[in-house]
Amino acid sequence: MRELPTDLLAQALEPRDDALCVHTLFRTVQFVQQDLRTAMPEGPFDVVLCRNVILTYFAAPVQRQLVQRIASRLRIGGALVIGIHESLPDGVTGLAPWPGARSVYRRIADTPH
């Protein structure tokens, strides 16, 4: 936190009881339990955490299809976080490694649904 610019800190955090908390504007997390093979939230999303599920338990063709559908629901510049021992299947488009981050990819272009 010490390395973040002061103007960014002021925009993202608010003082509360001797602590800094994420500004209420940015607290829009929703948890949903679904079988992604049959239903998927529409988005758009800034961040999708997808660790140790799709890329661990499904066959490569299903992995590719689901990752592509997730990528299409990310905003341009949005992040897909996968497990540290996972990798994206061949053929996924529209995602690029996030510079300096391990197992994080950002959406860089339009992706097919």
BAFI-3210 file (N, C-alpha, C; in Angstrom, 3 decimals, decimal comma, padded with zeros to 6 digits):
// residues 113
n [1|2|3|4|5|6|7|8|9|10|11|12|13|14|15|16|17|18|19|20|21|22|23|24|25|26|27|28|29|30|31|32|33|34|35|36|37|38|39|40|41|42|43|44|45|46|47|48|49|50|51|52|53|54|55|56|57|58|59|60|61|62|63|64|65|66|67|68|69|70|71|72|73|74|75|76|77|78|79|80|81|82|83|84|85|86|87|88|89|90|91|92|93|94|95|96|97|98|99|100|101|102|103|104|105|106|107|108|109|110|111|112|113]
n.u [000,823|002,028|003,427|001,596|000,264|-000,698|-003,068|-004,468|-004,878|-006,561|-008,821|-009,651|-009,796|-011,264|-011,213|-011,876|-012,603|-009,786|-008,616|-008,047|-010,449|-011,827|-013,408|-016,932|-018,082|-016,624|-017,188|-018,603|-019,070|-020,184|-021,233|-021,765|-023,132|-022,813|-023,167|-020,893|-020,864|-023,441|-024,705|-023,949|-022,932|-023,771|-022,122|-020,726|-017,444|-014,896|-012,968|-012,370|-012,220|-010,937|-009,967|-008,472|-010,586|-012,115|-009,802|-008,624|-010,336|-011,791|-011,930|-009,700|-011,104|-013,500|-012,479|-011,294|-013,581|-015,088|-013,285|-013,025|-015,648|-015,810|-013,798|-015,002|-016,821|-015,451|-014,499|-012,708|-009,362|-009,929|-009,389|-008,481|-008,030|-006,222|-005,428|-002,235|-000,798|-001,943|-002,683|-003,611|-005,683|-004,638|-005,428|-007,153|-008,348|-007,857|-006,876|-004,107|-000,987|-000,793|001,341|004,082|002,637|001,763|-000,085|-002,227|-004,333|-005,127|-007,893|-007,611|-008,774|-011,686|-013,561|-014,736|-018,035]
n.v [-001,186|001,151|001,829|002,647|005,341|008,427|009,751|007,670|005,954|007,594|007,654|004,986|004,013|004,419|006,128|004,409|003,901|004,000|002,597|001,767|001,219|-000,535|001,524|002,009|002,137|000,326|-002,134|-004,572|-007,388|-010,562|-013,772|-016,792|-019,975|-022,301|-024,665|-024,378|-025,495|-025,551|-023,157|-019,682|-016,664|-013,462|-011,111|-007,838|-008,531|-007,402|-008,868|-012,331|-015,103|-018,170|-020,738|-023,896|-025,498|-025,559|-025,914|-028,015|-030,226|-030,787|-032,051|-031,177|-030,020|-029,090|-027,402|-025,399|-024,342|-023,350|-021,540|-019,720|-018,725|-017,530|-015,590|-013,995|-012,656|-010,939|-007,559|-005,492|-005,431|-006,560|-009,104|-012,545|-014,975|-017,823|-021,105|-021,609|-023,784|-024,316|-023,987|-022,106|-023,632|-024,714|-022,657|-020,749|-017,487|-013,886|-013,363|-012,405|-012,922|-011,321|-008,688|-009,278|-010,779|-013,894|-016,551|-014,963|-013,472|-011,061|-009,583|-008,800|-008,363|-008,632|-011,587|-014,767|-016,076]
n.w [000,000|000,620|-001,627|-003,497|-005,438|-003,873|-004,755|-005,974|-003,815|-002,283|-003,913|-003,948|-001,345|001,918|005,051|008,078|011,362|012,404|010,317|006,848|004,396|001,583|-000,730|-000,711|-003,237|-004,752|-003,728|-004,861|-004,943|-005,886|-005,102|-006,739|-007,207|-009,666|-012,364|-014,668|-017,159|-018,046|-017,398|-017,110|-015,569|-016,988|-017,019|-017,785|-016,383|-014,122|-012,827|-012,728|-010,745|-011,117|-010,067|-009,879|-010,873|-013,604|-015,221|-014,039|-013,680|-016,042|-019,431|-022,148|-024,516|-023,323|-021,362|-023,000|-024,306|-022,085|-020,844|-022,927|-023,040|-020,515|-020,815|-022,762|-021,264|-019,703|-019,130|-021,491|-020,645|-018,230|-015,656|-015,568|-013,234|-012,620|-011,271|-009,706|-010,624|-013,001|-016,534|-019,438|-021,908|-025,219|-028,025|-026,942|-027,275|-027,156|-024,631|-022,607|-020,887|-017,728|-017,175|-015,075|-013,243|-011,910|-013,230|-013,968|-016,300|-018,788|-020,463|-023,801|-026,221|-028,364|-027,902|-029,019|-028,237]
ca.u [000,000|002,909|003,938|000,534|000,178|-001,671|-004,357|-005,148|-005,321|-007,697|-009,983|-010,056|-009,937|-011,862|-010,867|-012,952|-012,113|-008,329|-008,201|-008,479|-011,307|-012,169|-014,545|-018,186|-018,307|-015,923|-017,566|-019,715|-018,752|-021,339|-020,845|-022,804|-022,764|-023,433|-022,415|-020,519|-021,106|-024,836|-025,137|-022,831|-023,363|-023,570|-021,054|-019,275|-016,719|-013,550|-012,100|-012,973|-011,326|-011,300|-008,823|-008,597|-011,893|-012,216|-008,528|-008,173|-011,237|-012,461|-011,105|-009,210|-012,108|-014,431|-011,689|-011,167|-014,899|-015,487|-012,386|-013,381|-016,899|-015,480|-013,050|-015,926|-017,600|-014,566|-014,292|-011,362|-008,492|-010,307|-008,439|-008,844|-007,033|-006,320|-004,555|-000,806|-000,285|-002,783|-002,339|-004,715|-005,597|-004,302|-006,532|-007,919|-007,973|-008,307|-006,261|-002,649|-000,470|-000,707|002,769|004,547|001,747|001,750|-001,419|-003,243|-004,424|-006,059|-008,583|-006,986|-009,506|-012,961|-013,443|-015,994|-018,793]
ca.v [000,000|002,317|002,140|003,185|006,814|008,971|010,039|006,392|005,533|008,434|007,279|003,600|003,654|005,421|005,870|003,928|003,377|003,803|001,694|002,130|000,187|-000,335|002,430|001,282|002,101|-000,815|-003,379|-005,158|-008,792|-011,460|-015,164|-017,590|-021,374|-022,777|-025,580|-023,519|-026,184|-025,350|-021,773|-018,806|-015,273|-012,687|-010,111|-007,964|-008,624|-006,840|-009,951|-013,650|-016,038|-019,486|-021,533|-025,306|-026,048|-025,877|-026,354|-029,173|-031,369|-031,011|-032,395|-030,005|-029,308|-028,400|-026,301|-024,347|-023,728|-022,595|-020,389|-018,753|-018,087|-016,633|-014,461|-013,112|-011,912|-009,958|-006,264|-005,322|-005,067|-007,347|-010,158|-013,928|-015,555|-019,277|-021,723|-021,431|-024,951|-024,492|-023,176|-021,997|-024,610|-024,199|-022,178|-019,675|-016,193|-012,679|-013,231|-012,329|-012,911|-010,022|-008,453|-009,321|-011,551|-015,320|-017,165|-013,935|-013,103|-009,949|-009,600|-007,807|-008,194|-009,327|-013,036|-015,414|-016,614]
ca.w [000,000|000,694|-002,950|-004,348|-005,452|-002,901|-005,378|-006,178|-002,478|-001,883|-004,713|-003,732|000,070|002,795|006,451|008,943|012,641|012,418|009,235|005,504|003,826|000,185|-000,887|-000,957|-004,678|-005,331|-003,055|-005,607|-005,132|-005,822|-005,189|-007,369|-007,410|-010,892|-013,211|-015,795|-018,426|-018,455|-017,150|-016,765|-015,428|-018,215|-016,988|-017,863|-015,128|-014,046|-012,369|-012,531|-010,077|-011,617|-009,643|-009,520|-011,250|-015,031|-015,792|-013,282|-013,717|-017,316|-020,592|-022,883|-025,320|-022,418|-020,796|-024,014|-024,494|-020,901|-020,668|-023,961|-022,612|-019,402|-021,379|-023,479|-020,281|-019,062|-019,797|-022,033|-019,527|-017,057|-015,295|-015,276|-012,337|-012,585|-010,273|-009,945|-011,341|-014,181|-017,701|-020,381|-022,991|-026,548|-028,840|-026,308|-027,849|-026,476|-023,311|-022,590|-019,513|-017,066|-016,921|-013,694|-012,368|-012,223|-013,326|-014,204|-017,707|-018,995|-021,753|-024,663|-027,463|-028,436|-027,929|-029,389|-027,095]
c.u [000,870|003,380|002,873|000,536|-000,940|-003,028|-005,147|-005,678|-006,566|-008,959|-010,526|-010,348|-010,554|-011,503|-012,102|-012,324|-010,621|-007,827|-008,635|-009,259|-011,573|-013,439|-015,798|-018,513|-017,712|-016,291|-018,802|-019,410|-020,027|-020,824|-022,027|-022,283|-023,538|-022,569|-022,116|-020,704|-022,512|-025,329|-023,928|-023,355|-022,970|-022,385|-021,559|-018,631|-015,361|-012,543|-012,927|-011,903|-011,777|-010,152|-009,233|-009,982|-011,836|-010,933|-007,932|-009,027|-011,888|-011,458|-010,782|-010,274|-013,114|-013,719|-011,647|-012,490|-015,281|-014,596|-012,718|-014,669|-016,663|-014,771|-013,985|-016,767|-016,749|-014,587|-012,905|-010,485|-008,811|-009,372|-009,114|-007,708|-007,270|-005,358|-003,093|-000,194|-001,097|-002,243|-003,540|-004,567|-005,223|-005,566|-007,389|-007,425|-008,470|-007,763|-004,747|-002,177|-000,409|000,745|003,097|003,680|001,725|000,306|-002,543|-003,168|-005,388|-006,668|-008,037|-007,792|-010,859|-012,710|-014,769|-016,716|-018,651]
c.v [001,255|002,761|002,707|004,712|007,304|009,252|008,753|005,845|006,299|008,064|005,901|003,247|004,793|005,095|005,410|003,319|003,044|002,825|002,279|000,950|000,507|000,512|001,638|001,176|000,848|-002,147|-003,977|-006,619|-009,610|-012,881|-015,955|-019,011|-021,897|-023,849|-024,806|-024,191|-025,923|-023,924|-020,956|-017,386|-014,460|-011,724|-008,769|-007,918|-007,946|-007,925|-011,226|-014,537|-017,442|-020,439|-022,958|-025,884|-026,487|-026,496|-027,539|-030,410|-031,669|-031,359|-031,124|-029,307|-028,523|-027,219|-025,118|-023,607|-022,854|-021,384|-019,313|-018,012|-017,130|-015,395|-013,482|-012,275|-010,925|-008,651|-006,273|-004,788|-005,823|-008,535|-011,496|-014,505|-017,059|-019,808|-021,658|-022,610|-025,243|-023,655|-023,147|-023,057|-023,939|-023,722|-021,100|-018,344|-015,051|-012,483|-013,195|-012,358|-011,483|-009,786|-008,465|-010,120|-013,004|-015,829|-016,145|-013,530|-011,945|-010,054|-008,460|-007,520|-008,876|-010,815|-013,630|-015,921|-018,085]
c.w [000,000|-000,683|-003,886|-004,309|-004,525|-003,522|-005,630|-004,856|-002,054|-002,656|-004,331|-002,282|000,855|004,241|007,232|010,195|012,636|011,352|007,896|004,934|002,364|000,114|-001,259|-002,442|-005,319|-004,689|-003,712|-005,946|-004,987|-005,989|-005,727|-007,505|-008,611|-011,527|-014,491|-017,149|-018,943|-018,277|-016,718|-016,615|-016,667|-018,166|-017,466|-016,482|-015,240|-013,682|-012,256|-011,910|-010,447|-011,328|-009,325|-009,768|-012,705|-015,559|-015,047|-013,572|-015,062|-018,412|-021,380|-023,736|-024,461|-021,764|-021,752|-024,187|-023,298|-020,660|-021,694|-023,589|-021,445|-019,933|-022,080|-022,528|-019,480|-019,844|-020,433|-020,895|-018,254|-016,866|-015,070|-014,445|-012,296|-011,527|-010,676|-010,724|-012,603|-015,338|-018,629|-021,467|-024,312|-027,250|-028,210|-026,862|-026,976|-025,085|-023,462|-021,140|-018,974|-016,716|-015,428|-012,745|-012,836|-012,212|-013,466|-015,672|-017,834|-020,378|-022,601|-025,921|-027,373|-028,547|-028,366|-028,154|-027,101]
res [m|r|e|l|p|t|d|l|l|a|q|a|l|e|p|r|d|d|a|l|c|v|h|t|l|f|r|t|v|q|f|v|q|q|d|l|r|t|a|m|p|e|g|p|f|d|v|v|l|c|r|n|v|i|l|t|y|f|a|a|p|v|q|r|q|l|v|q|r|i|a|s|r|l|r|i|g|g|a|l|v|i|g|i|h|e|s|l|p|d|g|v|t|g|l|a|p|w|p|g|a|r|s|v|y|r|r|i|a|d|t|p|h]
***
